[in-house]
Amino acid sequence: MINDSDIKMLSKFMPQFPPGSVWLVGAGPGHVGLISVMGLFALKQADVVVYDALVNREFLQFMRPDAEAIYAGKRGGKPSATQENISHAIIKYAKQGKRVLRLKGGDPFIFGRGGEEVEALSKADIRFLAIPGITAGIGGLAFAHIPATTRETNQSITFLTGHDSKGIIPSAIDWDALAKGSQTIVMYMALKNIDDICKRLIGGGRDENEPVAFVRNATLSDQQVWQTSLGAAANFVAENDIKPPAIVVIGGNVALRAKILAHALPFYPEAQK
């Protein structure tokens, strides 16, 4: 268990968190243990913590008692604060001389709009630091017992989003090239367009019998994992009422889950009882 004395000992390895600056910290996909030591250090130092909808609320217990927690409510496809409003808020608090921690699910720069926020901070002449986090496409696979890569199944992996800012399939993605060029595909926010996506991949030459996994609430205690085939994926989502947040994994590495699952230890203590 990491306590305050541990944090104090580790502080000599940490960068400065000066007043009037902003740290963007990736909290990871959900499990409290997946935040970095640097991220935990920032939580202990911050005057203001601005956190997203997909950030585990358990992280807030590590804040200073006098620090302020502000819910930004940012979640794809749901009513939430606009990106402009969020950027305005963190700039406002930084200009008040606060140490502002922008706590984001996963990694700030992997489909997390962290790039937009640091651009806004730069324009406002606010100093910042971005701390990486474990993205759901890595952490979710590990907690689902699906190796992201193996020498036997895939020497490449591609991460992509299933919709753009308008909620439609990104027009910049060459689906034919993706179908042929990437052995494993990990998709974020793809459930809404899963039917069209699967058709495009199969139309591009992907095998309709290729294994597909859906990982919902990745790394949390209520994580769910389903497995089907690429050709059946769209109907499978409807039949099983799979809801966001979920990642979609397509590739031969998905089939390894069945071989290793029986020997995998649980990630949560209650599952060991």
C-alpha positions as CSV (number, residue, x, y, z in Angstrom):
1,M,0.0,0.0,0.0
2,I,1.4,3.4,-1.0
3,N,1.2,5.9,1.8
4,D,2.2,9.5,2.3
5,S,5.8,8.6,3.4
6,D,6.2,6.6,0.2
7,I,5.0,9.6,-1.8
8,K,7.5,11.9,0.0
9,M,10.3,9.5,-0.7
10,L,9.4,9.3,-4.4
11,S,9.0,13.1,-4.7
12,K,12.7,13.6,-5.3
13,F,12.2,11.8,-8.6
14,M,9.2,13.9,-9.6
15,P,9.1,17.0,-11.7
16,Q,7.9,20.3,-10.1
17,F,4.2,21.0,-10.0
18,P,4.3,24.8,-9.7
19,P,1.3,27.0,-8.9
20,G,-0.4,28.3,-12.1
21,S,0.4,25.2,-14.1
22,V,-1.6,22.2,-15.4
23,W,-0.8,18.5,-15.4
24,L,-2.7,16.3,-17.7
25,V,-2.7,12.8,-16.2
26,G,-3.8,9.6,-17.7
27,A,-5.6,7.7,-14.9
28,G,-5.7,4.4,-16.9
29,P,-8.8,2.5,-18.0
30,G,-10.4,2.2,-14.6
31,H,-8.7,0.0,-12.1
32,V,-7.2,2.2,-9.4
33,G,-3.9,0.3,-9.3
34,L,-3.2,1.3,-12.9
35,I,-2.5,5.0,-12.4
36,S,1.2,5.8,-12.5
37,V,3.2,6.8,-9.5
38,M,3.7,10.2,-11.1
39,G,-0.1,10.5,-11.5
40,L,-0.6,9.6,-7.8
41,F,2.0,12.2,-6.9
42,A,0.1,14.8,-8.9
43,L,-3.2,13.9,-7.1
44,K,-1.5,14.6,-3.8
45,Q,-0.2,18.0,-4.9
46,A,-3.1,19.4,-6.9
47,D,-5.3,22.3,-5.7
48,V,-7.9,21.5,-8.3
49,V,-8.8,18.2,-9.9
50,V,-10.9,18.3,-13.1
51,Y,-11.9,14.8,-13.9
52,D,-13.9,13.0,-16.7
53,A,-16.9,10.7,-16.6
54,L,-14.8,7.6,-17.3
55,V,-12.4,8.3,-14.4
56,N,-12.9,6.0,-11.4
57,R,-14.2,8.1,-8.5
58,E,-12.0,6.1,-6.1
59,F,-9.1,8.2,-7.3
60,L,-10.5,11.3,-5.6
61,Q,-9.7,9.8,-2.1
62,F,-6.1,10.5,-2.8
63,M,-6.6,14.2,-3.2
64,R,-5.6,16.7,-0.5
65,P,-8.6,17.3,1.9
66,D,-8.6,21.0,1.0
67,A,-8.4,20.4,-2.8
68,E,-11.4,21.0,-5.1
69,A,-12.8,18.2,-7.3
70,I,-14.7,19.4,-10.5
71,Y,-16.6,16.9,-12.6
72,A,-16.1,17.6,-16.3
73,G,-18.4,14.8,-17.5
74,K,-16.7,14.3,-20.8
75,R,-18.0,11.1,-22.5
76,G,-18.3,10.3,-26.1
77,G,-21.9,10.1,-27.4
78,K,-23.4,11.5,-24.2
79,P,-24.5,14.9,-23.1
80,S,-21.5,16.5,-21.5
81,A,-19.5,19.7,-21.1
82,T,-18.0,20.9,-24.4
83,Q,-14.3,20.7,-24.9
84,E,-14.2,24.5,-25.1
85,N,-15.8,24.8,-21.7
86,I,-13.4,22.3,-20.1
87,S,-10.4,24.0,-21.6
88,H,-11.7,27.4,-20.4
89,A,-12.1,26.0,-16.8
90,I,-8.6,24.6,-16.5
91,I,-7.2,27.8,-17.9
92,K,-9.2,29.9,-15.4
93,Y,-8.0,27.9,-12.4
94,A,-4.4,28.0,-13.6
95,K,-4.6,31.8,-14.0
96,Q,-5.8,32.0,-10.4
97,G,-2.5,30.4,-9.4
98,K,-3.9,26.9,-8.7
99,R,-2.1,23.7,-9.4
100,V,-4.6,22.1,-11.8
101,L,-4.7,18.4,-12.4
102,R,-6.7,17.4,-15.5
103,L,-7.5,13.7,-14.8
104,K,-8.4,11.8,-17.9
105,G,-9.4,8.2,-18.4
106,G,-6.8,6.0,-20.2
107,D,-4.1,8.1,-21.8
108,P,-4.6,11.8,-22.5
109,F,-3.3,11.6,-26.0
110,I,-5.0,8.4,-27.2
111,F,-8.5,9.5,-28.3
112,G,-8.6,11.5,-25.1
113,R,-8.6,15.1,-26.6
114,G,-5.5,15.8,-24.6
115,G,-3.9,17.4,-27.7
116,E,-6.7,19.9,-27.9
117,E,-6.3,20.8,-24.3
118,V,-2.5,21.4,-24.4
119,E,-3.0,23.4,-27.5
120,A,-5.5,25.6,-25.6
121,L,-3.1,25.9,-22.7
122,S,-0.2,26.9,-25.0
123,K,-2.3,29.6,-26.6
124,A,-3.2,30.9,-23.1
125,D,0.5,30.9,-22.1
126,I,-0.1,28.3,-19.4
127,R,2.7,25.8,-18.6
128,F,1.7,22.2,-18.6
129,L,3.0,18.6,-18.2
130,A,1.3,15.5,-19.8
131,I,1.7,12.2,-17.9
132,P,0.9,9.1,-19.9
133,G,-1.6,6.5,-18.8
134,I,-2.5,3.0,-19.7
135,T,-5.0,3.2,-22.5
136,A,-8.0,0.9,-22.6
137,G,-6.8,-0.8,-25.7
138,I,-3.8,-2.2,-23.8
139,G,-5.1,-2.5,-20.2
140,G,-8.5,-3.8,-21.3
141,L,-6.9,-6.6,-23.4
142,A,-4.6,-7.6,-20.5
143,F,-7.5,-7.7,-18.0
144,A,-9.5,-9.8,-20.6
145,H,-6.5,-12.1,-20.9
146,I,-6.0,-11.3,-24.5
147,P,-2.3,-10.8,-25.4
148,A,-2.0,-7.6,-27.5
149,T,0.7,-9.3,-29.6
150,T,2.4,-12.7,-29.9
151,R,5.0,-13.8,-32.3
152,E,2.7,-16.5,-33.6
153,T,-0.5,-14.5,-34.1
154,N,0.4,-10.9,-35.0
155,Q,3.4,-8.7,-35.5
156,S,1.3,-5.6,-35.9
157,I,-1.6,-3.9,-34.1
158,T,-3.6,-0.9,-35.0
159,F,-5.6,1.4,-32.7
160,L,-8.5,3.5,-34.1
161,T,-11.7,5.2,-33.2
162,G,-15.0,4.0,-34.6
163,H,-16.5,7.5,-35.0
164,D,-15.4,11.1,-35.6
165,S,-16.5,14.3,-34.0
166,K,-19.8,14.0,-35.9
167,G,-20.5,10.4,-34.7
168,I,-19.9,8.9,-38.1
169,I,-17.2,6.5,-39.3
170,P,-13.9,8.5,-39.9
171,S,-13.6,9.2,-43.6
172,A,-9.8,9.4,-43.3
173,I,-9.4,5.7,-42.6
174,D,-8.6,3.5,-45.6
175,W,-10.6,0.4,-44.6
176,D,-9.4,-1.7,-47.5
177,A,-5.8,-1.0,-46.5
178,L,-6.6,-1.6,-42.8
179,A,-8.2,-4.9,-43.6
180,K,-5.2,-6.2,-45.4
181,G,-2.4,-4.4,-43.5
182,S,-3.1,-4.8,-39.8
183,Q,-3.2,-8.3,-38.2
184,T,-4.9,-7.0,-35.0
185,I,-7.3,-4.1,-34.8
186,V,-8.4,-2.5,-31.6
187,M,-11.3,-0.1,-31.8
188,Y,-12.5,2.5,-29.4
189,M,-16.1,3.9,-29.5
190,A,-17.0,1.6,-32.3
191,L,-20.3,0.0,-31.1
192,K,-22.5,2.6,-32.8
193,N,-21.1,1.9,-36.2
194,I,-20.1,-1.8,-35.8
195,D,-22.3,-3.1,-38.6
196,D,-20.8,-0.8,-41.2
197,I,-17.3,-1.2,-39.9
198,C,-17.5,-5.0,-40.1
199,K,-18.9,-4.9,-43.6
200,R,-16.0,-2.6,-44.7
201,L,-13.4,-4.9,-43.2
202,I,-14.9,-8.0,-44.8
203,G,-15.3,-6.2,-48.0
204,G,-11.6,-5.3,-47.8
205,G,-10.7,-9.0,-47.6
206,R,-10.9,-9.7,-43.9
207,D,-12.0,-13.3,-43.0
208,E,-15.6,-13.2,-41.7
209,N,-14.7,-16.1,-39.3
210,E,-11.9,-14.1,-37.7
211,P,-12.3,-13.9,-33.9
212,V,-13.6,-10.7,-32.3
213,A,-13.8,-9.8,-28.6
214,F,-15.8,-7.0,-26.9
215,V,-14.5,-5.8,-23.6
216,R,-16.9,-3.6,-21.6
217,N,-16.0,-1.6,-18.6
218,A,-12.4,-2.6,-19.1
219,T,-10.3,-3.3,-16.0
220,L,-13.3,-2.6,-13.6
221,S,-14.8,-5.1,-11.2
222,D,-17.8,-5.4,-13.5
223,Q,-15.8,-5.9,-16.7
224,Q,-17.5,-8.1,-19.2
225,V,-16.0,-10.0,-22.1
226,W,-17.7,-11.5,-25.1
227,Q,-16.3,-13.3,-28.1
228,T,-17.7,-13.9,-31.5
229,S,-16.7,-13.7,-35.2
230,L,-16.3,-10.7,-37.5
231,G,-19.2,-11.8,-39.7
232,A,-21.5,-12.2,-36.7
233,A,-20.3,-9.3,-34.7
234,A,-23.0,-6.7,-35.5
235,N,-25.9,-9.1,-34.7
236,F,-24.0,-10.3,-31.6
237,V,-23.9,-6.7,-30.2
238,A,-27.6,-6.3,-30.7
239,E,-28.5,-9.7,-29.3
240,N,-26.4,-9.3,-26.2
241,D,-27.2,-5.6,-25.7
242,I,-23.6,-4.6,-25.4
243,K,-23.3,-1.0,-24.4
244,P,-20.5,1.5,-24.2
245,P,-17.9,2.0,-22.9
246,A,-16.4,-1.0,-24.7
247,I,-13.4,-1.7,-26.9
248,V,-13.5,-4.1,-29.9
249,V,-10.6,-6.4,-30.7
250,I,-10.3,-8.2,-34.0
251,G,-7.5,-10.6,-34.7
252,G,-6.0,-14.1,-34.2
253,N,-4.7,-13.2,-30.8
254,V,-8.3,-13.1,-29.5
255,A,-8.4,-16.9,-29.8
256,L,-5.6,-17.3,-27.3
257,R,-7.9,-16.2,-24.5
258,A,-9.6,-19.6,-24.4
259,K,-6.3,-21.3,-24.0
260,I,-5.0,-19.3,-21.0
261,L,-8.1,-18.1,-19.2
262,A,-8.4,-21.1,-16.8
263,H,-5.0,-20.4,-15.3
264,A,-5.3,-16.7,-14.9
265,L,-5.5,-15.3,-11.4
266,P,-8.3,-12.7,-10.6
267,F,-7.5,-9.0,-10.6
268,Y,-9.9,-8.2,-7.8
269,P,-9.6,-9.6,-4.2
270,E,-13.4,-10.3,-4.0
271,A,-13.1,-12.6,-7.0
272,Q,-10.6,-14.8,-5.0
273,K,-13.2,-15.7,-2.4
